Amino acid sequence: MGIGLKDFAGRWRLNRRIRDDRSGRDGRLRGMASFAPRGATLLYREWGELTMGGVAMAAEQSHFWRQEGTRICVVFNDGRPFHCFEPGVATPSARHDCAPDIYDVSYDLGGWPEWRAEWRVRGPRKDYVMTSAYMPAD
């Protein structure tokens, strides 16, 4: 497939669905995401309106993405590791252990340049699936 870090650079439309099995509430985020060069990394930033349980609010987050060999590694803003994935495999996936919760992600890059990330989060206080769909904005 040949997708690397540089292919993510730019602006994306973002649609996210959240199914929270613990609370029984569903959510949706509609917004934008951007990957902007910062030295050898890309600064990932997303923003939009999150509606959860009928309540709407502004939401945003950011991370750094960097290429490490054939893998893409995502780190928190303070430099702590988040997860790494291999974009060249059939189903790129990763795990982030944030005790006591486990965050599993799988990426679907098969319809590039449209792509998806699905997070399955489980733990004593969390049980949800979050699916994010990205489409080029330009």
Secondary structure, DSSP 8 states (H G I E B T S, - for coil): ----GGGG-EEEEEEEEEEETTT--EEEEEEEEEEEEETTEEEEEEEEEEEETTEEEEEEEEEEEEEETTEEEEE-TTS-EEEEE-TTSSS-EEEEEETTEEEEEEEE-TTTTSEEEEEEEESSS-EEEEEEEEEE--
